[in-house]
Amino acid sequence: MNTKENKMGVMPVKQLIISMSLPMMLSMLVQALYNVVDSIFVAQIGDGQSALAAVTLAFPMQNLMIAVSSGTGVGINALLSRSLGAKDFAKSDSAANNGLLLTFINYIIFLVIGIFFAGAFINTQTSDPIIRSYGTEYLSIICCFSVALFFQMTFERLLQSTGKTLFSMISQGTGAIVNIIFDPLFIFGFGPIPALGVAGAAYATILGQLIGCSIGIFCNLRFNKEINFSFHKIIAPDSSTIRDIYYVGVPSILMMSIGSVMTYMMNLILGTFSSIAISVFGVYFRLQSFFFMPVFGLNNGLIPVLAYNYGARNKARIKESLKFALILAVSIMCIGAVCFLSIPEALLHLFNASDEMISIGVPALRTICLSFPLAGVCIAMGSIFQAFSKSFYSLIVSVGRQLVVLIPAAWLLSRTGVLANVWFAFPIAELASLVLSTFFFTKLYRSTVSTL
C-alpha cells in the first residue's frame, strides 16, 4: 500500500481497529505483566513491604516521566497522522524530526532531577529510614538513565502514527520481557551478577527500555518509509511544528501529570494510616494495569484512525470507530471488575502479603474496581479529544476527576478514621469524570463530526 492509500482510510473499520490496537494491547499486557512481576520480586526484599512502599513512593516521579514522554508522543502522533491524512508529507516529516529533538530535551530535565532531587522527593513522603534509602536509590537510577525510556516511547509513537503497530508491539513487548527476565537476576544475584536489591529492579527496567528503544530505532529506519529522518532537521527546530505538537501534547502531559500529583497526595493521605496502606495502593496500581493498559492500547490505536479520517473528512468511519472502541473498552473493564471482586485475596498473596495487608487490601480492591466500567467509557470517549486536537477537554476531565473530586473526597473520608472508607473516593471520582466526559464529547461531536 502506498502513501496515497494508507490503510487507515480504506481498511474495514472493525478490522482496522483490531489491527491497529491489538498489537499495542498485547504489548501493554506484557508491560502490565512486567509491572506486576517486578513488584512481586521487590516484595521479597527485606521485610517485603518496605521495599514495596519505597517503589510506590517513587511512582509519582516515574509517572511524570511517562507523562512527559507519552504526552509529547501524543502531540507528534496526532500531527503526523493528520498531516498524512491531508497528504502534507513535509509537515509529517517535520513532526517526526522535531519530535526527536523534544525527546532529548525532556531526558535532560529528568537527568537533572535524578542527580539532585530524587532523595528530597522521597523524603517528603516518609520518615522511615529504610523506605527512604530504598526509594532514593531506586528513583535516582530510574531518572538518570531514562534516556532509553524517552526515545523508546517516541519511536513507538512514530510507528503507531503510520499504522505500523506490529513493530511498536515488538519494541515494547521485547523490552518488557527482557525486564522480566533480568529482574530476579539483578535483584537476587546469579553467578557473577551481584545481588543488587532494589537497585537491581531499577537496572532491569533500564536494560529493558534500552533493548526496546534499539528495536524501535531499527524498525523506524528499516520499515517506516512514510517518514524521512534527517539529522539536520532534528538539530534545526521548526517553531511552528513544535507549537503544533505541544498544542496537543501539553494538555496531554498535564493530564497525565495529574496522575503524579494524585498518587503523591494519596501516598500522603494513606501514610497517616500506615506504610502498609501505601503498599496496598501500590499493589492496586500494578494489578489494575492488566485492564487499564489494554484499554489505553486500544485508545492509542484509535487516535490515529480518528485523526486520519478527520483529515480525510470521512464521517462514517469516525462514527463506526468510536462505537466499536467503546464496546471493547467497557467489556475489558468489566472483566477487570469481576476479577477484583471475586479473587482479591489470591491477587494480594502474589505480593507476599501479610495478614494486615490482606485485611486492608481486600476491601480496597473490591471498592475501587466499582469504577472500572465507568473508566472504560471515559477513556474511549477521550480518544476523540486527542485525535481532534482538543486535548484540553481531557485535561479538564482529568483535573476534575483526580484533583477536584478524588483527593478532597479521599481526605474527607480519611477524617472518619476508617481506612476502608477512603477507597470509595475512586468510584465517586469516576462518576464525576463520566459526567464531564459526556458533556465535552457531545459538544465536540456536534461541532466536528456532525458537520463533516
N, C-alpha and C positions, 0 to 999 in steps of 0.2 A: 504493500500500500504506500503510495507516495504522499508527500507533504500536503498535496492539494485535496486529498481524500482521507483525512485522518479518521481512524475507526470511531472516534467519539461522535462523529457526525453521521455515520452510516450503519453501524452495527445495531441489531435489535437491542432495545434499551435494557431489558432484563439480563440478557446475555452480557451486555456491556458492563452493567453494574457489577455483576458477578466476576467477570474477567478483570475488571479494574480493582475491585475491592478484595476479592478472595485472597490474592497473594499477600496483600497488606494485612488482612485479618489473620492469616496464618502466621505471618512473621511477627505480628504483635502478640499472638498467643504464645509464641516461643519466647518473646520478650517478657510476657507476663510470667511464664514458667521460670525464666531466669530470676525475676524479682522474688518469686516465692522460694525457689531453691537457694538463692543467695541468703535470704533471711533464715531459712532452715539451718544452714551451716553456721551462720552468725550466732544463732541461738544456742549453739553448742559450745561457745567460747565462755570460759569462766562460769559464772552462775547463770549464763544464758540471757537473762532478762536485762542485765546492764548493757551488754553489747547490743541487744536488740533495741533498747531505748536510745542508745547513742546513735545508731543508724537512723532511727526515726527523727531524732533532733537535727540530723544533717539533711534530712529530706527536703525541708523548705528551700535550702540553697540549691540542692540538686534540681529541684523542680523549677527554680528560677532559671538555671542554665538551659533546661529543656524548653522553658517558655520562650526565652530569647532566641534560641536556635530554631525552634519549631515555628514561632511566630514570624520570624524573618522568612522562613521557608514557605509559609502560607502566602506571604506577600509575593515572593518570587513565583510560586506556583500559580496564583491567580492571574498575575500579569502575563506570565509566559503562556498559559493556556488560552487566555483571552486574545492575546496577540496572534497565536496560531490560528484560532478560530476566525479572526479577521484577516488572515493572510498577511500580517505585518511581521515578516520574518526578521527584519532589522531590529525591531523592538524586542522580539523574543530572545534574540542573541544578546542584546544589551541587558535584559533582565537576568540572564544566566551569569554573565561575566561580572556584572556589578554585584550580584548576589554572593559570589565567591569572595570579593573584597570585604563586604559587610561581615561575612562569616569570620574572617581572620580578625577583624577589629573586635568582634564580640568575644573571641577567645582571649585576646589580650586583657580585656576588662576582668575576666574571671581568673586569669593568671595572677593579677594583682590582688584580687580578693583572697585567693588561696594562700598567697605568701604572707599577707599582712593581717587579714581579718578573720580567718577561719576559727581560731581559738576564741576570739571575742564573741563571735556569733553563737557558738555552742554555750559559752559561759552565761549568756543572758537567759538561757532556758533551764539550767540546772545548777545546783551547788554540789552535786555528788562528784567527788574527785575521780572516781573510776569512769563514770559516764563521760565526764569532761575529757579525760585523757583519750578514751576510745573515739569519741566524736570528733575531736580536733585532728587526730591522726588520720581518720578516715576522710574527713572533708578536705583537708589540705591536699591530699593526694588526688582526690576526685577533681578539684578545681585546677590544680597546677598542670595536670596532664589532660585537660578537657579538649585539647585541640582536635583530637580524633572524633570526639562526640559531635562537635560543631560541624566539621566537614562531612562526617558520615550522614548527618541529617540533611544537610544541604544537597549533597549528591543524590540522596534518596528522593528528595522533593523534585529534583530535576528529572529523574526517571519517571516519577508519577505524573509530572506535568505533560509529558508526551505520550502517556498511556502505557509505558513500559514498566508496569508494576511488578511483573515477574522478577525482573532484575533487582528492583527495590526490595522484594521479599528475600531474595538470595543474600543481599547485603546485610539486611537487618537480622535475618534468621541465623546466618552463619556467625555473625558477631555474638549473638545471644548464646548459641550453642558452645562456642569457644569459651565464653564466660562461665557457663555452667560446668564445663569440663575442668577448668583451671581453678574454680572456686575452692574445692576441697584440697587441691594440691598446694595452693598458696596459703590457705588458712591453716591447715594442719601439718603441712610439710610432707615431702615424699622424696626419698633418695637424696640427691644433692640440693633439693629445694628446701630451704629452711621454713619452719612454721612461723608465719608472719601474723597470725591472728586477724584482727580487724583490718589491718593494713593489707593483708593478703586478699581480702574481699575487694578492696579498692583497686588493687593492682590487676586482679582478674577482670574487673569491669573495664579498666583502661585497655587491657590487651584485647578484649572482645570488640571494643569500639575501634581500635586500630585495625583489626582484621576486617571489620565491616566497612570502614572507611576506604581501605585499599580496594576492596571489591567494588564499592560504589564508584571510585575513580575509574577503574578499569572498564566497568560496564558503560559508563558515560562516554568515555573516549572511544570505545570499540563499537558500541551499538546505538548510541543516541545521536543519529545523524541529523535530526531536526534542529540540533543546537551546534553552533560553531563557537568553540572556545578559542580565546585569544589572550595571551599574556598581556599584550599591550592594552587591550580593553579592560582587563582586570585592574591594572595599576593606573588607569586613566578614568576615574569615576565620572559617570554622567549624572548630573544633579537631577534632571527630570525623571530619569529611570529610578533613582534611589527614592525620590519623593513618591513616585507611584508605588514602589514596593512597600514603603513604610506607611503609605496611606491605608493600605490593608493590613500590613504587618504590625504596626504599633498597637492598634486596638487588640489584635490577636495576642501580642506579647503581654499587654496589660491584663487582658482577660485571663490568660494562663498564669500570669504572675500573681493574680489574686489568690490562686490556689496556694502559693507560697505563704502569703500573708495569713490565709485561713489556717493552714497547718501549723504555722508558727503560733498563732493565737490559741488554737486548740491545744497545742502542747502546753502552753502556759496554764490554760484552764484545767486540763486534766492533771497537770503536775501538782495542783493543790490537793488532789486526792492521793495519788501515789505514782511512782515511776512505772508500776505495772500497768496502770491505766494508760500511760503513754505507749507502752509496749503493745497493748491491745489495739490502740489506734493505729500503730504501725502495721500490725498484722492485718487489720482490716484493709488498709490501703493496698497491701500486697495481694490479698485474696480478691478484692473487688476488681483488680486489674484483669483477671481472667475473663471478665464480662465487659468491662468498660473499654479495654484495649481493642477487642474485635469491633466494637461499635465505632470507636474512633478510626479504626482501619476502614470501615465502611464509609465513614464521613470523609476521610481523605481520598477515597476512590470516587466519591460522589462529587466533590468540589470541582475537579477539572471537567467532569462531564457537564455539570450545570454551567460552568463558566464558558466552555466551548460552545454549547448550544445557545447560550445567551448571546455570545458574539455572533453566532450564525443565525440568530433570531428564529429559533425553532421551538415554538411554544409547546407543541405536543410532546416532544421528547423531554422537556423540562418537567412537565406535569407528571408524566409516567415515571420518570426517575425519582421524583420526590415521593410519590405514593409507594413505590416498591421499597425504597430505602426505609421509609417509616415503618412499614410492616416488619422488615427484617430487624431493625433496631429494637423495637418493642419486644419481639419474640426472644431475642438474645437476652435482654434484661429480665424478662420473666423467668427464664431458665435460671439465671443467677439468683433471683429472689427465692425460688424454690430450693436451691442448694443451701443458701444461708439459713433458711427456715428449718430445713429438715435434718441437716448434719453439722451443726455448728461445733459440737464437741470434737468430732473427728477432724475438722479443719484446724482447730486450735491445737490439737495434740501433735500436729505436724511440726509445730514450733517449740517443742519441748515445754509445753505449758504446765505450770504448777496448778495446784488446786485453786489458789486465789485467782490466777489468770483465767482459769476456766469459768469461775463464778462471775467474773467481770465480763469476759468475752462473749459468753453465750447470749445474754440479753442484748449486748451491743450489736452483734451480728444480726440477730433477729429483728431488732428495731430499725437499724439503718437500711436494711435491704427493702423495707417497705417503699423506699424512694426510687428503687431501680426502674420500674416500668415508666414512671414519670420522667426519669432522666433520659431514657431511650427516646421518648417523644421530643424532648428539648434538644438533644444532640442532633437528631435528624432534621428538625426544623432550622436549627442554627447553621446548617451547611449552606443554605441559600444566602445567609448574611455575608459569609466569607466569599462565596462564589460571585456575588453581585457587588462586591466592594462596599459592603455595608457592615463591616466588622464592628463598628461602634455599637450596633444593636446587640451583638453578642457580648460586648463589654458591659453594657448597661445591665443585661440579664445576669451576667456573672457577678457583677458588683452587688446587685440586688440579692442574689441567692446567698453568696458566701460572706459578704461583709455587712449588708444592711439587715439580713434576716438570720443567717446561721450563727454567726459569732455572738450577737446580742442574745439570741434565743438560748444558745448553749450556756452563756454566762448567767442569764437569769435562772435557767433550770439548775445550774450548779449551786445556786444560792439556797436551793432546797436541802442541800447536804446529801442528796441521794444521787450517786453516780449514774445509776441506770436511767434517771430522768434526762441526763444530758444528751443521750443518744437520740432522743426524739427531735432534737434540733434539725437533724438531717432530713427526715420526711417533711417537716414543716417548711424548711428552706426550699426543697424541691417543688413543693406545691406552689410556692411563690414564683419560682422560676418558670413553671408551666404557664402561669397567668401572663407573665411578661413576654415569654417566647411566643405565645399565641397571638398576643396583641401586635408585636412587631412583625411576625411572619405574615399576618393578614394584611397589614399596612404595606409591606414591601411587595407582596404577591400582587396586590391590586394595582400598585403603581408601576410594576415592571412586567411581569409575566402576562397579566391580563391585557396589556396594551400592545403586546407583540403582534 
